C-alpha cells in the first residue's frame, strides 16, 4: 500500500526501499556468520572444565559428527540423533537458513524456533532469533515479528550489530504500516546504539525519507506484505 498522495511537486520524495527485499538481501549477506559462530559454540562446549573422560570422548564424537554434516538431510539426522544438544541448535539454524533462502518461511519458523530452544545464549542464538523474526514477517505474522524484534532491540546483553539490525527492521515495518513517527523513533534508537553501524546508516536513510514526506509534497511507496 502507499501513503495518500498530496499535491505533486517538481521534486517528489524518493521511494523507500522495498523492505521485504532488504530482509532477503541482509540475510544472504550475513548468512555465513553462522558457520563461523557455530565453530565458536563447538569450542566453547568442549572448553568447559569438569568433564569426565568418557563425557569428553562423547562430546568429541558429537563434534566430529557435526563437522561431517554437509547436506540438509545430514543436518536433520544429526538433530534427530542429538535432540536438545547445542550443536543440534546450530544444525537447526543451518536448516532454517536453507528454508528461508528457498522461501519456505513456515519451515524456517519451525527450525529457528527449535534452534532458539537448543542454543545457549550468545551470537548464534541471537542470530536465530533474528531469523525467526524475519521469517514471521515474511509469513504474514507481522505482530509476532515486531514483538520479537523489539525484544532484540531492547536487550542490552546482545551485540550492538544484532540490536541495530533489529531496530532497522522495526523501522522498515513501521514504514510499511504507515506509522511514520515510529520510523523516526526506531531510527534514532539505532543511531544511539551505534552510529557507525551499517544498519544505522540505513535507518537514517529511512528517517530522511520520512522527513521529506512530512516536509515536501509527494508520496512514498511502502512495501506490501507478502
C-alpha positions as CSV (number, residue, x, y, z in Angstrom):
1,X,0.0,0.0,0.0
2,X,1.1,3.6,-0.3
3,X,0.5,6.7,1.9
4,X,-2.1,9.1,0.4
5,X,-0.6,11.3,-2.3
6,X,-0.5,15.1,-1.7
7,X,-0.4,17.7,-4.5
8,X,2.5,16.9,-6.8
9,X,5.7,18.8,-6.8
10,X,8.6,19.0,-9.2
11,X,10.7,17.2,-6.6
12,X,8.8,14.1,-5.5
13,X,10.2,12.3,-2.4
14,X,12.3,9.2,-3.2
15,X,10.7,5.9,-2.9
16,X,11.6,3.9,0.3
17,X,13.4,0.7,-0.2
18,X,11.3,-2.5,-0.5
19,X,11.7,-3.9,3.0
20,X,10.9,-7.5,2.0
21,X,13.8,-7.4,-0.5
22,X,16.0,-5.8,2.2
23,X,15.3,-8.6,4.5
24,X,16.2,-11.2,2.0
25,X,19.4,-9.5,0.9
26,X,20.6,-8.8,4.5
27,X,20.1,-12.4,5.4
28,X,22.1,-13.5,2.4
29,X,24.9,-11.1,3.2
30,X,25.2,-12.2,6.8
31,X,24.3,-15.8,6.3
32,X,27.9,-17.0,6.5
33,X,28.1,-15.6,10.1
34,X,26.5,-18.8,11.4
35,X,29.3,-21.0,10.1
36,X,31.9,-19.0,11.9
37,X,29.9,-18.8,15.2
38,X,29.0,-22.5,15.1
39,X,32.7,-23.3,15.4
40,X,32.9,-20.9,18.4
41,X,30.0,-22.6,20.0
42,X,31.6,-26.0,19.5
43,X,34.9,-24.9,21.0
44,X,33.0,-23.3,23.9
45,X,31.2,-26.6,24.7
46,X,34.5,-28.5,24.8
47,X,36.4,-25.9,26.7
48,X,34.2,-26.1,29.8
49,X,36.0,-27.8,32.7
50,X,35.0,-30.7,34.9
51,X,34.2,-33.2,32.2
52,X,34.8,-36.8,33.0
53,X,36.9,-38.7,30.4
54,X,34.0,-40.6,28.9
55,X,32.0,-37.4,28.6
56,X,34.8,-35.7,26.9
57,X,35.1,-38.6,24.4
58,X,31.3,-38.4,23.8
59,X,31.4,-34.7,23.2
60,X,34.4,-35.1,20.8
61,X,32.4,-37.7,18.9
62,X,29.4,-35.4,18.7
63,X,31.6,-32.5,17.5
64,X,33.2,-34.8,14.8
65,X,29.8,-35.9,13.7
66,X,28.6,-32.3,13.4
67,X,31.7,-31.5,11.3
68,X,30.8,-34.2,8.8
69,X,27.4,-32.7,8.1
70,X,27.3,-31.3,4.6
71,X,23.7,-31.7,3.4
72,X,20.3,-30.7,4.8
73,X,19.5,-34.4,5.3
74,X,22.7,-34.9,7.3
75,X,21.9,-32.0,9.5
76,X,18.4,-33.3,10.1
77,X,19.8,-36.7,11.0
78,X,22.2,-35.0,13.4
79,X,19.4,-33.2,15.1
80,X,17.4,-36.4,15.4
81,X,20.3,-38.2,16.9
82,X,21.2,-35.4,19.4
83,X,18.0,-33.7,20.4
84,X,18.5,-30.7,22.7
85,X,22.2,-30.6,22.2
86,X,23.7,-27.1,21.5
87,X,25.2,-28.3,18.3
88,X,21.8,-29.6,17.3
89,X,20.7,-26.0,17.6
90,X,23.5,-24.9,15.3
91,X,22.4,-27.5,12.8
92,X,18.8,-26.3,13.1
93,X,20.0,-22.7,12.2
94,X,21.6,-24.1,9.1
95,X,18.3,-25.9,8.2
96,X,16.3,-22.8,8.9
97,X,18.6,-20.6,6.7
98,X,18.1,-23.1,3.9
99,X,14.4,-23.0,4.2
100,X,14.4,-19.2,4.4
101,X,16.5,-18.9,1.3
102,X,14.0,-21.1,-0.5
103,X,11.0,-19.0,0.6
104,X,9.7,-21.8,2.9
105,X,9.0,-19.5,5.7
106,X,6.8,-21.8,7.8
107,X,9.6,-24.4,7.8
108,X,12.1,-21.7,8.7
109,X,9.9,-20.6,11.6
110,X,9.9,-24.2,12.9
111,X,13.6,-24.7,12.6
112,X,14.6,-21.3,14.0
113,X,12.2,-21.8,17.0
114,X,13.9,-25.2,17.8
115,X,17.3,-23.6,17.4
116,X,16.4,-20.8,19.9
117,X,15.4,-23.5,22.4
118,X,18.5,-25.6,22.0
119,X,21.2,-23.0,21.7
120,X,23.0,-21.4,24.7
121,X,22.9,-17.6,25.0
122,X,25.3,-16.0,22.5
123,X,25.6,-14.7,19.0
124,X,24.3,-17.8,17.3
125,X,21.1,-17.8,19.4
126,X,20.7,-14.1,18.7
127,X,21.0,-14.7,15.0
128,X,18.4,-17.5,15.2
129,X,16.0,-15.0,16.9
130,X,16.6,-12.5,14.1
131,X,15.9,-15.2,11.5
132,X,12.8,-16.2,13.4
133,X,11.5,-12.6,13.5
134,X,12.1,-12.1,9.7
135,X,10.5,-15.4,8.9
136,X,7.5,-14.5,10.9
137,X,7.1,-11.2,9.0
138,X,7.5,-12.9,5.6
139,X,5.0,-15.5,6.6
140,X,2.5,-12.7,7.3
141,X,2.7,-12.7,11.1
142,X,3.8,-9.1,11.4
143,X,2.7,-8.6,15.1
144,X,4.7,-11.5,16.2
145,X,7.7,-10.4,14.2
146,X,7.6,-6.9,15.8
147,X,7.3,-8.4,19.3
148,X,10.5,-10.5,18.7
149,X,12.4,-7.6,17.1
150,X,11.5,-5.2,20.0
151,X,12.9,-7.8,22.4
152,X,16.1,-8.0,20.5
153,X,16.4,-4.2,20.1
154,X,16.0,-3.6,23.9
155,X,18.3,-6.5,25.1
156,X,21.4,-4.7,26.2
157,X,23.2,-8.0,26.6
158,X,23.3,-8.6,22.8
159,X,25.9,-7.4,20.4
160,X,25.2,-3.9,19.0
161,X,25.1,-5.3,15.5
162,X,22.2,-7.5,16.4
163,X,20.3,-4.7,18.2
164,X,20.9,-2.3,15.3
165,X,19.6,-4.8,12.7
166,X,16.5,-5.4,14.8
167,X,15.9,-1.7,15.1
168,X,16.4,-1.1,11.3
169,X,13.8,-3.9,10.5
170,X,11.4,-2.4,13.0
171,X,11.7,1.0,11.3
172,X,11.0,-0.7,7.9
173,X,7.9,-2.5,9.3
174,X,6.7,0.8,10.7
175,X,7.2,2.5,7.3
176,X,5.3,-0.4,5.7
177,X,2.4,0.2,8.1
178,X,2.4,4.0,7.6
179,X,3.5,4.7,11.2
180,X,5.9,7.5,10.3
181,X,6.6,8.6,13.9
182,X,7.7,5.1,14.8
183,X,10.1,5.1,11.8
184,X,11.9,8.1,13.3
185,X,11.8,6.6,16.8
186,X,13.4,3.4,15.8
187,X,15.9,5.1,13.5
188,X,17.0,7.4,16.3
189,X,17.3,4.5,18.8
190,X,19.5,2.5,16.3
191,X,21.8,5.6,15.9
192,X,22.1,5.9,19.7
193,X,23.2,2.3,20.0
194,X,25.9,2.5,17.3
195,X,26.0,5.4,14.8
196,X,28.8,3.6,12.9
197,X,26.7,0.5,12.2
198,X,25.7,0.0,8.5
199,X,22.2,-0.6,9.8
200,X,22.3,2.9,11.5
201,X,23.1,4.3,8.1
202,X,20.1,2.5,6.5
203,X,17.9,3.6,9.3
204,X,19.0,7.2,8.9
205,X,18.0,6.9,5.2
206,X,14.5,5.7,6.2
207,X,14.2,8.6,8.6
208,X,15.3,11.0,6.0
209,X,12.7,9.8,3.6
210,X,10.0,10.2,6.2
211,X,11.2,13.8,6.9
212,X,10.9,14.5,3.2
213,X,7.4,13.2,3.1
214,X,6.4,15.3,6.1
215,X,8.0,18.5,4.7
216,X,7.5,18.3,1.0
217,X,4.7,17.4,-1.4
218,X,4.8,13.9,-2.8
219,X,4.3,10.3,-1.7
220,X,6.4,7.4,-0.6
221,X,5.8,3.9,-1.8
222,X,5.8,1.4,1.0
223,X,6.3,-2.4,0.6
224,X,3.2,-4.6,0.6
225,X,3.1,-7.7,2.9
226,X,3.9,-10.9,1.0
